[in-house]
Amino acid sequence: MELGYAGGVIDVPRTDRRIMSTMVEWCKKHTDEAATSDELKDWDVEFVMDMDQVFLSHLMLAADYLDGTELVDLLEQKVANMIKGKN
């Protein structure tokens, strides 16, 4: 057992399959040891590019709930860019 998780179900409130699969996709990419820092930055830009506000907010809540600090930071930057009109 690692970090108190024995392999059962992790309940993340108000999160659907699409949100969770998006989080898993991001986590898999960011645990790829072959990916360079520059590759990850470019990938992250593409990853959040077409997310709408509703999906973005749900993904951010789920990432925060699961203590995904790096993903939350990325999503917060996307929101800031949207507010500035940079998309």
Contacts in CASP RR format, 6 or more apart in sequence:
PFRMAT RR
TARGET T0000
AUTHOR 0000-0000-0000
METHOD contacts of the structure
MODEL  1
MELGYAGGVIDVPRTDRRIMSTMVEWCKKHTDEAATSDELKDWDVEFVMD
MDQVFLSHLMLAADYLDGTELVDLLEQKVANMIKGKN
10 66 0 8 1.000
12 20 0 8 1.000
12 62 0 8 1.000
12 65 0 8 1.000
12 66 0 8 1.000
13 65 0 8 1.000
14 58 0 8 1.000
14 61 0 8 1.000
14 62 0 8 1.000
15 58 0 8 1.000
15 61 0 8 1.000
15 62 0 8 1.000
15 65 0 8 1.000
16 58 0 8 1.000
18 55 0 8 1.000
19 55 0 8 1.000
19 58 0 8 1.000
19 59 0 8 1.000
19 62 0 8 1.000
20 62 0 8 1.000
22 59 0 8 1.000
23 59 0 8 1.000
23 62 0 8 1.000
23 63 0 8 1.000
23 66 0 8 1.000
23 71 0 8 1.000
25 47 0 8 1.000
26 47 0 8 1.000
26 71 0 8 1.000
27 71 0 8 1.000
29 35 0 8 1.000
29 40 0 8 1.000
29 43 0 8 1.000
29 47 0 8 1.000
30 40 0 8 1.000
30 70 0 8 1.000
35 43 0 8 1.000
44 74 0 8 1.000
47 74 0 8 1.000
48 56 0 8 1.000
48 74 0 8 1.000
48 75 0 8 1.000
48 78 0 8 1.000
49 87 0 8 1.000
51 59 0 8 1.000
51 78 0 8 1.000
53 82 0 8 1.000
56 75 0 8 1.000
56 78 0 8 1.000
56 79 0 8 1.000
59 71 0 8 1.000
59 75 0 8 1.000
60 72 0 8 1.000
60 75 0 8 1.000
60 76 0 8 1.000
60 79 0 8 1.000
63 71 0 8 1.000
63 72 0 8 1.000
63 75 0 8 1.000
64 72 0 8 1.000
81 87 0 8 1.000
END
